[in-house]
Amino acid sequence: MGNQNHKKAIRSLQRRIIEHEDKIKKELEKDYPDQGLIKYWQTEIRAFEKGVQQALKRFRRL
């Protein structure tokens, strides 16, 4: 994977993190937020953050 692909992957993951944070924010604004859904999105955010760290690590090796 080249530099451009690593940058693209990092941007994509960061975009997904922002999307999920927005979803959580909107869900919390509801009268009865779905805690299970929020927990699921938080788990995905952690996975995306881990993916960003791994991509950054690989990017620095090049």
Predicted model as a PDB file, atoms N, CA, C, CB and O in Angstrom, pLDDT in the B-factor column:
MODEL        1                                                                  
ATOM      1  N   MET A   1       0.849  -1.174   0.000  1.00 61.00           N  
ATOM      2  CA  MET A   1       0.000   0.000   0.000  1.00 61.00           C  
ATOM      3  C   MET A   1       0.895   1.238   0.000  1.00 61.00           C  
ATOM      4  CB  MET A   1      -0.966  -0.002   1.225  1.00 61.00           C  
ATOM      5  O   MET A   1       1.813   1.332   0.815  1.00 61.00           O  
ATOM      6  N   GLY A   2       0.647   2.171  -0.886  1.00 75.00           N  
ATOM      7  CA  GLY A   2       1.471   3.361  -0.979  1.00 75.00           C  
ATOM      8  C   GLY A   2       0.999   4.474  -0.066  1.00 75.00           C  
ATOM      9  O   GLY A   2      -0.001   4.347   0.641  1.00 75.00           O  
ATOM     10  N   ASN A   3       1.744   5.567  -0.100  1.00 81.00           N  
ATOM     11  CA  ASN A   3       1.416   6.726   0.731  1.00 81.00           C  
ATOM     12  C   ASN A   3      -0.002   7.232   0.514  1.00 81.00           C  
ATOM     13  CB  ASN A   3       2.389   7.839   0.459  1.00 81.00           C  
ATOM     14  O   ASN A   3      -0.725   7.523   1.467  1.00 81.00           O  
ATOM     15  N   GLN A   4      -0.389   7.333  -0.756  1.00 85.00           N  
ATOM     16  CA  GLN A   4      -1.713   7.860  -1.072  1.00 85.00           C  
ATOM     17  C   GLN A   4      -2.812   6.972  -0.512  1.00 85.00           C  
ATOM     18  CB  GLN A   4      -1.879   8.005  -2.578  1.00 85.00           C  
ATOM     19  O   GLN A   4      -3.822   7.467  -0.012  1.00 85.00           O  
ATOM     20  N   ASN A   5      -2.620   5.673  -0.594  1.00 85.00           N  
ATOM     21  CA  ASN A   5      -3.625   4.752  -0.060  1.00 85.00           C  
ATOM     22  C   ASN A   5      -3.734   4.859   1.454  1.00 85.00           C  
ATOM     23  CB  ASN A   5      -3.291   3.319  -0.454  1.00 85.00           C  
ATOM     24  O   ASN A   5      -4.834   4.784   2.001  1.00 85.00           O  
ATOM     25  N   HIS A   6      -2.595   5.034   2.145  1.00 85.00           N  
ATOM     26  CA  HIS A   6      -2.629   5.195   3.595  1.00 85.00           C  
ATOM     27  C   HIS A   6      -3.341   6.491   3.971  1.00 85.00           C  
ATOM     28  CB  HIS A   6      -1.203   5.180   4.175  1.00 85.00           C  
ATOM     29  O   HIS A   6      -4.149   6.518   4.899  1.00 85.00           O  
ATOM     30  N   LYS A   7      -3.038   7.557   3.248  1.00 88.00           N  
ATOM     31  CA  LYS A   7      -3.703   8.837   3.523  1.00 88.00           C  
ATOM     32  C   LYS A   7      -5.203   8.724   3.290  1.00 88.00           C  
ATOM     33  CB  LYS A   7      -3.113   9.955   2.641  1.00 88.00           C  
ATOM     34  O   LYS A   7      -6.003   9.234   4.074  1.00 88.00           O  
ATOM     35  N   LYS A   8      -5.577   8.051   2.205  1.00 91.00           N  
ATOM     36  CA  LYS A   8      -6.986   7.868   1.874  1.00 91.00           C  
ATOM     37  C   LYS A   8      -7.691   7.054   2.964  1.00 91.00           C  
ATOM     38  CB  LYS A   8      -7.133   7.173   0.502  1.00 91.00           C  
ATOM     39  O   LYS A   8      -8.803   7.387   3.372  1.00 91.00           O  
ATOM     40  N   ALA A   9      -7.045   6.000   3.426  1.00 91.00           N  
ATOM     41  CA  ALA A   9      -7.623   5.156   4.482  1.00 91.00           C  
ATOM     42  C   ALA A   9      -7.799   5.952   5.770  1.00 91.00           C  
ATOM     43  CB  ALA A   9      -6.733   3.921   4.740  1.00 91.00           C  
ATOM     44  O   ALA A   9      -8.823   5.831   6.443  1.00 91.00           O  
ATOM     45  N   ILE A  10      -6.806   6.763   6.110  1.00 93.00           N  
ATOM     46  CA  ILE A  10      -6.881   7.576   7.331  1.00 93.00           C  
ATOM     47  C   ILE A  10      -8.027   8.576   7.234  1.00 93.00           C  
ATOM     48  CB  ILE A  10      -5.546   8.317   7.577  1.00 93.00           C  
ATOM     49  O   ILE A  10      -8.798   8.735   8.180  1.00 93.00           O  
ATOM     50  N   ARG A  11      -8.141   9.250   6.088  1.00 95.00           N  
ATOM     51  CA  ARG A  11      -9.233  10.227   5.897  1.00 95.00           C  
ATOM     52  C   ARG A  11     -10.593   9.542   5.999  1.00 95.00           C  
ATOM     53  CB  ARG A  11      -9.101  10.937   4.524  1.00 95.00           C  
ATOM     54  O   ARG A  11     -11.519  10.056   6.626  1.00 95.00           O  
ATOM     55  N   SER A  12     -10.694   8.384   5.376  1.00 96.00           N  
ATOM     56  CA  SER A  12     -11.952   7.641   5.403  1.00 96.00           C  
ATOM     57  C   SER A  12     -12.341   7.253   6.829  1.00 96.00           C  
ATOM     58  CB  SER A  12     -11.844   6.389   4.531  1.00 96.00           C  
ATOM     59  O   SER A  12     -13.495   7.415   7.225  1.00 96.00           O  
ATOM     60  N   LEU A  13     -11.392   6.749   7.589  1.00 96.00           N  
ATOM     61  CA  LEU A  13     -11.673   6.357   8.968  1.00 96.00           C  
ATOM     62  C   LEU A  13     -12.039   7.572   9.826  1.00 96.00           C  
ATOM     63  CB  LEU A  13     -10.461   5.631   9.570  1.00 96.00           C  
ATOM     64  O   LEU A  13     -12.942   7.500  10.660  1.00 96.00           O  
ATOM     65  N   GLN A  14     -11.338   8.676   9.618  1.00 97.00           N  
ATOM     66  CA  GLN A  14     -11.643   9.890  10.380  1.00 97.00           C  
ATOM     67  C   GLN A  14     -13.041  10.406  10.043  1.00 97.00           C  
ATOM     68  CB  GLN A  14     -10.592  10.980  10.098  1.00 97.00           C  
ATOM     69  O   GLN A  14     -13.757  10.901  10.914  1.00 97.00           O  
ATOM     70  N   ARG A  15     -13.418  10.285   8.771  1.00 97.00           N  
ATOM     71  CA  ARG A  15     -14.759  10.694   8.356  1.00 97.00           C  
ATOM     72  C   ARG A  15     -15.818   9.818   9.040  1.00 97.00           C  
ATOM     73  CB  ARG A  15     -14.899  10.609   6.813  1.00 97.00           C  
ATOM     74  O   ARG A  15     -16.854  10.314   9.482  1.00 97.00           O  
ATOM     75  N   ARG A  16     -15.548   8.528   9.119  1.00 97.00           N  
ATOM     76  CA  ARG A  16     -16.482   7.603   9.778  1.00 97.00           C  
ATOM     77  C   ARG A  16     -16.606   7.923  11.264  1.00 97.00           C  
ATOM     78  CB  ARG A  16     -16.022   6.142   9.589  1.00 97.00           C  
ATOM     79  O   ARG A  16     -17.691   7.821  11.835  1.00 97.00           O  
ATOM     80  N   ILE A  17     -15.497   8.308  11.888  1.00 98.00           N  
ATOM     81  CA  ILE A  17     -15.540   8.678  13.313  1.00 98.00           C  
ATOM     82  C   ILE A  17     -16.461   9.882  13.503  1.00 98.00           C  
ATOM     83  CB  ILE A  17     -14.108   8.998  13.850  1.00 98.00           C  
ATOM     84  O   ILE A  17     -17.289   9.899  14.414  1.00 98.00           O  
ATOM     85  N   ILE A  18     -16.314  10.873  12.651  1.00 98.00           N  
ATOM     86  CA  ILE A  18     -17.150  12.077  12.746  1.00 98.00           C  
ATOM     87  C   ILE A  18     -18.625  11.724  12.525  1.00 98.00           C  
ATOM     88  CB  ILE A  18     -16.692  13.141  11.713  1.00 98.00           C  
ATOM     89  O   ILE A  18     -19.501  12.222  13.232  1.00 98.00           O  
ATOM     90  N   GLU A  19     -18.890  10.859  11.537  1.00 98.00           N  
ATOM     91  CA  GLU A  19     -20.269  10.430  11.278  1.00 98.00           C  
ATOM     92  C   GLU A  19     -20.880   9.761  12.508  1.00 98.00           C  
ATOM     93  CB  GLU A  19     -20.315   9.467  10.080  1.00 98.00           C  
ATOM     94  O   GLU A  19     -22.016  10.045  12.886  1.00 98.00           O  
ATOM     95  N   HIS A  20     -20.113   8.877  13.118  1.00 98.00           N  
ATOM     96  CA  HIS A  20     -20.625   8.156  14.278  1.00 98.00           C  
ATOM     97  C   HIS A  20     -20.804   9.092  15.473  1.00 98.00           C  
ATOM     98  CB  HIS A  20     -19.683   7.006  14.645  1.00 98.00           C  
ATOM     99  O   HIS A  20     -21.760   8.940  16.234  1.00 98.00           O  
ATOM    100  N   GLU A  21     -19.907  10.048  15.647  1.00 98.00           N  
ATOM    101  CA  GLU A  21     -20.067  11.018  16.735  1.00 98.00           C  
ATOM    102  C   GLU A  21     -21.341  11.845  16.531  1.00 98.00           C  
ATOM    103  CB  GLU A  21     -18.829  11.950  16.820  1.00 98.00           C  
ATOM    104  O   GLU A  21     -22.051  12.149  17.491  1.00 98.00           O  
ATOM    105  N   ASP A  22     -21.623  12.202  15.281  1.00 98.00           N  
ATOM    106  CA  ASP A  22     -22.864  12.932  14.983  1.00 98.00           C  
ATOM    107  C   ASP A  22     -24.088  12.074  15.291  1.00 98.00           C  
ATOM    108  CB  ASP A  22     -22.889  13.373  13.506  1.00 98.00           C  
ATOM    109  O   ASP A  22     -25.069  12.563  15.853  1.00 98.00           O  
ATOM    110  N   LYS A  23     -24.027  10.789  14.922  1.00 98.00           N  
ATOM    111  CA  LYS A  23     -25.139   9.879  15.208  1.00 98.00           C  
ATOM    112  C   LYS A  23     -25.393   9.790  16.713  1.00 98.00           C  
ATOM    113  CB  LYS A  23     -24.850   8.478  14.634  1.00 98.00           C  
ATOM    114  O   LYS A  23     -26.538   9.811  17.164  1.00 98.00           O  
ATOM    115  N   ILE A  24     -24.314   9.692  17.475  1.00 98.00           N  
ATOM    116  CA  ILE A  24     -24.451   9.601  18.934  1.00 98.00           C  
ATOM    117  C   ILE A  24     -25.065  10.887  19.481  1.00 98.00           C  
ATOM    118  CB  ILE A  24     -23.075   9.332  19.602  1.00 98.00           C  
ATOM    119  O   ILE A  24     -25.945  10.851  20.341  1.00 98.00           O  
ATOM    120  N   LYS A  25     -24.592  12.015  18.974  1.00 98.00           N  
ATOM    121  CA  LYS A  25     -25.107  13.305  19.426  1.00 98.00           C  
ATOM    122  C   LYS A  25     -26.611  13.410  19.146  1.00 98.00           C  
ATOM    123  CB  LYS A  25     -24.347  14.463  18.735  1.00 98.00           C  
ATOM    124  O   LYS A  25     -27.378  13.838  20.009  1.00 98.00           O  
ATOM    125  N   LYS A  26     -27.025  13.020  17.941  1.00 98.00           N  
ATOM    126  CA  LYS A  26     -28.451  13.080  17.582  1.00 98.00           C  
ATOM    127  C   LYS A  26     -29.275  12.107  18.416  1.00 98.00           C  
ATOM    128  CB  LYS A  26     -28.641  12.775  16.089  1.00 98.00           C  
ATOM    129  O   LYS A  26     -30.392  12.418  18.828  1.00 98.00           O  
ATOM    130  N   GLU A  27     -28.714  10.930  18.658  1.00 98.00           N  
ATOM    131  CA  GLU A  27     -29.443   9.944  19.466  1.00 98.00           C  
ATOM    132  C   GLU A  27     -29.626  10.452  20.899  1.00 98.00           C  
ATOM    133  CB  GLU A  27     -28.695   8.585  19.470  1.00 98.00           C  
ATOM    134  O   GLU A  27     -30.682  10.254  21.500  1.00 98.00           O  
ATOM    135  N   LEU A  28     -28.608  11.101  21.441  1.00 98.00           N  
ATOM    136  CA  LEU A  28     -28.690  11.614  22.814  1.00 98.00           C  
ATOM    137  C   LEU A  28     -29.694  12.752  22.945  1.00 98.00           C  
ATOM    138  CB  LEU A  28     -27.322  12.087  23.277  1.00 98.00           C  
ATOM    139  O   LEU A  28     -30.187  13.024  24.040  1.00 98.00           O  
ATOM    140  N   GLU A  29     -29.999  13.420  21.830  1.00 97.00           N  
ATOM    141  CA  GLU A  29     -30.975  14.514  21.862  1.00 97.00           C  
ATOM    142  C   GLU A  29     -32.412  14.004  21.925  1.00 97.00           C  
ATOM    143  CB  GLU A  29     -30.801  15.402  20.640  1.00 97.00           C  
ATOM    144  O   GLU A  29     -33.334  14.765  22.220  1.00 97.00           O  
ATOM    145  N   LYS A  30     -32.599  12.713  21.647  1.00 97.00           N  
ATOM    146  CA  LYS A  30     -33.947  12.141  21.687  1.00 97.00           C  
ATOM    147  C   LYS A  30     -34.402  11.991  23.142  1.00 97.00           C  
ATOM    148  CB  LYS A  30     -33.986  10.766  20.957  1.00 97.00           C  
ATOM    149  O   LYS A  30     -33.588  11.948  24.064  1.00 97.00           O  
ATOM    150  N   ASP A  31     -35.732  11.913  23.323  1.00 97.00           N  
ATOM    151  CA  ASP A  31     -36.288  11.735  24.666  1.00 97.00           C  
ATOM    152  C   ASP A  31     -35.848  10.417  25.287  1.00 97.00           C  
ATOM    153  CB  ASP A  31     -37.808  11.800  24.620  1.00 97.00           C  
ATOM    154  O   ASP A  31     -35.536  10.353  26.477  1.00 97.00           O  
ATOM    155  N   TYR A  32     -35.826   9.367  24.475  1.00 96.00           N  
ATOM    156  CA  TYR A  32     -35.421   8.046  24.962  1.00 96.00           C  
ATOM    157  C   TYR A  32     -34.316   7.486  24.061  1.00 96.00           C  
ATOM    158  CB  TYR A  32     -36.641   7.071  25.009  1.00 96.00           C  
ATOM    159  O   TYR A  32     -34.584   6.664  23.184  1.00 96.00           O  
ATOM    160  N   PRO A  33     -33.091   7.927  24.278  1.00 96.00           N  
ATOM    161  CA  PRO A  33     -31.988   7.456  23.413  1.00 96.00           C  
ATOM    162  C   PRO A  33     -31.757   5.954  23.560  1.00 96.00           C  
ATOM    163  CB  PRO A  33     -30.689   8.212  23.744  1.00 96.00           C  
ATOM    164  O   PRO A  33     -31.864   5.396  24.652  1.00 96.00           O  
ATOM    165  N   ASP A  34     -31.443   5.322  22.453  1.00 97.00           N  
ATOM    166  CA  ASP A  34     -31.172   3.885  22.427  1.00 97.00           C  
ATOM    167  C   ASP A  34     -29.733   3.661  22.902  1.00 97.00           C  
ATOM    168  CB  ASP A  34     -31.394   3.286  20.987  1.00 97.00           C  
ATOM    169  O   ASP A  34     -28.785   3.856  22.142  1.00 97.00           O  
ATOM    170  N   GLN A  35     -29.580   3.253  24.152  1.00 97.00           N  
ATOM    171  CA  GLN A  35     -28.246   3.092  24.735  1.00 97.00           C  
ATOM    172  C   GLN A  35     -27.450   1.972  24.052  1.00 97.00           C  
ATOM    173  CB  GLN A  35     -28.362   2.805  26.231  1.00 97.00           C  
ATOM    174  O   GLN A  35     -26.225   2.043  23.947  1.00 97.00           O  
ATOM    175  N   GLY A  36     -28.156   0.952  23.596  1.00 98.00           N  
ATOM    176  CA  GLY A  36     -27.482  -0.143  22.895  1.00 98.00           C  
ATOM    177  C   GLY A  36     -26.854   0.324  21.595  1.00 98.00           C  
ATOM    178  O   GLY A  36     -25.737  -0.061  21.248  1.00 98.00           O  
ATOM    179  N   LEU A  37     -27.593   1.162  20.885  1.00 97.00           N  
ATOM    180  CA  LEU A  37     -27.088   1.706  19.622  1.00 97.00           C  
ATOM    181  C   LEU A  37     -25.895   2.631  19.872  1.00 97.00           C  
ATOM    182  CB  LEU A  37     -28.206   2.466  18.874  1.00 97.00           C  
ATOM    183  O   LEU A  37     -24.910   2.605  19.134  1.00 97.00           O  
ATOM    184  N   ILE A  38     -25.997   3.440  20.912  1.00 98.00           N  
ATOM    185  CA  ILE A  38     -24.901   4.355  21.254  1.00 98.00           C  
ATOM    186  C   ILE A  38     -23.648   3.555  21.616  1.00 98.00           C  
ATOM    187  CB  ILE A  38     -25.309   5.289  22.431  1.00 98.00           C  
ATOM    188  O   ILE A  38     -22.540   3.896  21.203  1.00 98.00           O  
ATOM    189  N   LYS A  39     -23.839   2.507  22.380  1.00 98.00           N  
ATOM    190  CA  LYS A  39     -22.705   1.666  22.773  1.00 98.00           C  
ATOM    191  C   LYS A  39     -22.066   1.025  21.539  1.00 98.00           C  
ATOM    192  CB  LYS A  39     -23.158   0.574  23.773  1.00 98.00           C  
ATOM    193  O   LYS A  39     -20.843   0.926  21.442  1.00 98.00           O  
ATOM    194  N   TYR A  40     -22.911   0.592  20.600  1.00 98.00           N  
ATOM    195  CA  TYR A  40     -22.419  -0.008  19.364  1.00 98.00           C  
ATOM    196  C   TYR A  40     -21.577   1.005  18.574  1.00 98.00           C  
ATOM    197  CB  TYR A  40     -23.602  -0.516  18.504  1.00 98.00           C  
ATOM    198  O   TYR A  40     -20.487   0.675  18.107  1.00 98.00           O  
ATOM    199  N   TRP A  41     -22.078   2.225  18.429  1.00 98.00           N  
ATOM    200  CA  TRP A  41     -21.337   3.252  17.691  1.00 98.00           C  
ATOM    201  C   TRP A  41     -20.033   3.603  18.397  1.00 98.00           C  
ATOM    202  CB  TRP A  41     -22.194   4.511  17.519  1.00 98.00           C  
ATOM    203  O   TRP A  41     -19.016   3.838  17.745  1.00 98.00           O  
ATOM    204  N   GLN A  42     -20.062   3.640  19.728  1.00 98.00           N  
ATOM    205  CA  GLN A  42     -18.832   3.934  20.478  1.00 98.00           C  
ATOM    206  C   GLN A  42     -17.783   2.830  20.252  1.00 98.00           C  
ATOM    207  CB  GLN A  42     -19.144   4.077  21.997  1.00 98.00           C  
ATOM    208  O   GLN A  42     -16.587   3.103  20.149  1.00 98.00           O  
ATOM    209  N   THR A  43     -18.257   1.595  20.178  1.00 98.00           N  
ATOM    210  CA  THR A  43     -17.342   0.483  19.902  1.00 98.00           C  
ATOM    211  C   THR A  43     -16.739   0.631  18.508  1.00 98.00           C  
ATOM    212  CB  THR A  43     -18.074  -0.874  20.030  1.00 98.00           C  
ATOM    213  O   THR A  43     -15.544   0.410  18.311  1.00 98.00           O  
ATOM    214  N   GLU A  44     -17.576   1.007  17.547  1.00 98.00           N  
ATOM    215  CA  GLU A  44     -17.068   1.209  16.192  1.00 98.00           C  
ATOM    216  C   GLU A  44     -16.060   2.358  16.141  1.00 98.00           C  
ATOM    217  CB  GLU A  44     -18.224   1.482  15.228  1.00 98.00           C  
ATOM    218  O   GLU A  44     -15.050   2.266  15.443  1.00 98.00           O  
ATOM    219  N   ILE A  45     -16.329   3.435  16.873  1.00 98.00           N  
ATOM    220  CA  ILE A  45     -15.399   4.569  16.902  1.00 98.00           C  
ATOM    221  C   ILE A  45     -14.035   4.106  17.412  1.00 98.00           C  
ATOM    222  CB  ILE A  45     -15.953   5.717  17.796  1.00 98.00           C  
ATOM    223  O   ILE A  45     -13.003   4.482  16.856  1.00 98.00           O  
ATOM    224  N   ARG A  46     -14.029   3.295  18.463  1.00 98.00           N  
ATOM    225  CA  ARG A  46     -12.747   2.790  18.988  1.00 98.00           C  
ATOM    226  C   ARG A  46     -12.027   1.945  17.929  1.00 98.00           C  
ATOM    227  CB  ARG A  46     -12.980   1.948  20.280  1.00 98.00           C  
ATOM    228  O   ARG A  46     -10.805   2.015  17.798  1.00 98.00           O  
ATOM    229  N   ALA A  47     -12.788   1.151  17.179  1.00 97.00           N  
ATOM    230  CA  ALA A  47     -12.181   0.337  16.115  1.00 97.00           C  
ATOM    231  C   ALA A  47     -11.622   1.235  15.015  1.00 97.00           C  
ATOM    232  CB  ALA A  47     -13.219  -0.653  15.521  1.00 97.00           C  
ATOM    233  O   ALA A  47     -10.540   0.973  14.489  1.00 97.00           O  
ATOM    234  N   PHE A  48     -12.350   2.289  14.669  1.00 97.00           N  
ATOM    235  CA  PHE A  48     -11.865   3.224  13.641  1.00 97.00           C  
ATOM    236  C   PHE A  48     -10.599   3.936  14.116  1.00 97.00           C  
ATOM    237  CB  PHE A  48     -12.960   4.263  13.290  1.00 97.00           C  
ATOM    238  O   PHE A  48      -9.653   4.121  13.350  1.00 97.00           O  
ATOM    239  N   GLU A  49     -10.595   4.335  15.400  1.00 97.00           N  
ATOM    240  CA  GLU A  49      -9.412   5.007  15.952  1.00 97.00           C  
ATOM    241  C   GLU A  49      -8.196   4.076  15.929  1.00 97.00           C  
ATOM    242  CB  GLU A  49      -9.688   5.484  17.395  1.00 97.00           C  
ATOM    243  O   GLU A  49      -7.074   4.499  15.650  1.00 97.00           O  
ATOM    244  N   LYS A  50      -8.444   2.817  16.225  1.00 97.00           N  
ATOM    245  CA  LYS A  50      -7.358   1.835  16.169  1.00 97.00           C  
ATOM    246  C   LYS A  50      -6.854   1.687  14.724  1.00 97.00           C  
ATOM    247  CB  LYS A  50      -7.834   0.459  16.722  1.00 97.00           C  
ATOM    248  O   LYS A  50      -5.652   1.578  14.479  1.00 97.00           O  
ATOM    249  N   GLY A  51      -7.791   1.686  13.791  1.00 94.00           N  
ATOM    250  CA  GLY A  51      -7.422   1.608  12.374  1.00 94.00           C  
ATOM    251  C   GLY A  51      -6.591   2.799  11.937  1.00 94.00           C  
ATOM    252  O   GLY A  51      -5.646   2.656  11.160  1.00 94.00           O  
ATOM    253  N   VAL A  52      -6.945   3.980  12.438  1.00 94.00           N  
ATOM    254  CA  VAL A  52      -6.176   5.195  12.107  1.00 94.00           C  
ATOM    255  C   VAL A  52      -4.758   5.056  12.647  1.00 94.00           C  
ATOM    256  CB  VAL A  52      -6.863   6.477  12.693  1.00 94.00           C  
ATOM    257  O   VAL A  52      -3.787   5.363  11.956  1.00 94.00           O  
ATOM    258  N   GLN A  53      -4.648   4.588  13.895  1.00 94.00           N  
ATOM    259  CA  GLN A  53      -3.312   4.435  14.488  1.00 94.00           C  
ATOM    260  C   GLN A  53      -2.460   3.443  13.696  1.00 94.00           C  
ATOM    261  CB  GLN A  53      -3.427   3.975  15.949  1.00 94.00           C  
ATOM    262  O   GLN A  53      -1.272   3.672  13.473  1.00 94.00           O  
ATOM    263  N   GLN A  54      -3.075   2.353  13.281  1.00 91.00           N  
ATOM    264  CA  GLN A  54      -2.340   1.354  12.496  1.00 91.00           C  
ATOM    265  C   GLN A  54      -1.927   1.907  11.138  1.00 91.00           C  
ATOM    266  CB  GLN A  54      -3.188   0.095  12.308  1.00 91.00           C  
ATOM    267  O   GLN A  54      -0.812   1.666  10.674  1.00 91.00           O  
ATOM    268  N   ALA A  55      -2.828   2.646  10.508  1.00 88.00           N  
ATOM    269  CA  ALA A  55      -2.507   3.235   9.202  1.00 88.00           C  
ATOM    270  C   ALA A  55      -1.389   4.268   9.344  1.00 88.00           C  
ATOM    271  CB  ALA A  55      -3.764   3.888   8.575  1.00 88.00           C  
ATOM    272  O   ALA A  55      -0.497   4.344   8.498  1.00 88.00           O  
ATOM    273  N   LEU A  56      -1.441   5.062  10.417  1.00 89.00           N  
ATOM    274  CA  LEU A  56      -0.381   6.051  10.654  1.00 89.00           C  
ATOM    275  C   LEU A  56       0.964   5.354  10.879  1.00 89.00           C  
ATOM    276  CB  LEU A  56      -0.731   6.944  11.873  1.00 89.00           C  
ATOM    277  O   LEU A  56       2.002   5.809  10.399  1.00 89.00           O  
ATOM    278  N   LYS A  57       0.923   4.253  11.609  1.00 89.00           N  
ATOM    279  CA  LYS A  57       2.141   3.494  11.888  1.00 89.00           C  
ATOM    280  C   LYS A  57       2.750   2.969  10.587  1.00 89.00           C  
ATOM    281  CB  LYS A  57       1.843   2.324  12.853  1.00 89.00           C  
ATOM    282  O   LYS A  57       3.959   3.066  10.373  1.00 89.00           O  
ATOM    283  N   ARG A  58       1.899   2.412   9.722  1.00 85.00           N  
ATOM    284  CA  ARG A  58       2.376   1.900   8.429  1.00 85.00           C  
ATOM    285  C   ARG A  58       2.855   3.040   7.537  1.00 85.00           C  
ATOM    286  CB  ARG A  58       1.263   1.107   7.718  1.00 85.00           C  
ATOM    287  O   ARG A  58       3.844   2.908   6.817  1.00 85.00           O  
ATOM    288  N   PHE A  59       2.140   4.159   7.597  1.00 80.00           N  
ATOM    289  CA  PHE A  59       2.483   5.322   6.781  1.00 80.00           C  
ATOM    290  C   PHE A  59       3.874   5.837   7.144  1.00 80.00           C  
ATOM    291  CB  PHE A  59       1.436   6.437   6.961  1.00 80.00           C  
ATOM    292  O   PHE A  59       4.644   6.222   6.265  1.00 80.00           O  
ATOM    293  N   ARG A  60       4.193   5.845   8.435  1.00 82.00           N  
ATOM    294  CA  ARG A  60       5.494   6.362   8.894  1.00 82.00           C  
ATOM    295  C   ARG A  60       6.646   5.441   8.502  1.00 82.00           C  
ATOM    296  CB  ARG A  60       5.482   6.549  10.412  1.00 82.00           C  
ATOM    297  O   ARG A  60       7.788   5.884   8.384  1.00 82.00           O  
ATOM    298  N   ARG A  61       6.341   4.143   8.298  1.00 77.00           N  
ATOM    299  CA  ARG A  61       7.386   3.197   7.918  1.00 77.00           C  
ATOM    300  C   ARG A  61       7.853   3.396   6.484  1.00 77.00           C  
ATOM    301  CB  ARG A  61       6.892   1.781   8.099  1.00 77.00           C  
ATOM    302  O   ARG A  61       8.966   3.009   6.126  1.00 77.00           O  
ATOM    303  N   LEU A  62       6.999   4.000   5.666  1.00 66.00           N  
ATOM    304  CA  LEU A  62       7.353   4.160   4.243  1.00 66.00           C  
ATOM    305  C   LEU A  62       8.385   5.239   4.027  1.00 66.00           C  
ATOM    306  CB  LEU A  62       6.121   4.478   3.426  1.00 66.00           C  
ATOM    307  O   LEU A  62       8.784   5.492   2.891  1.00 66.00           O  
TER     308      LEU A  62                                                      
ENDMDL                                                                          
END                                                                             
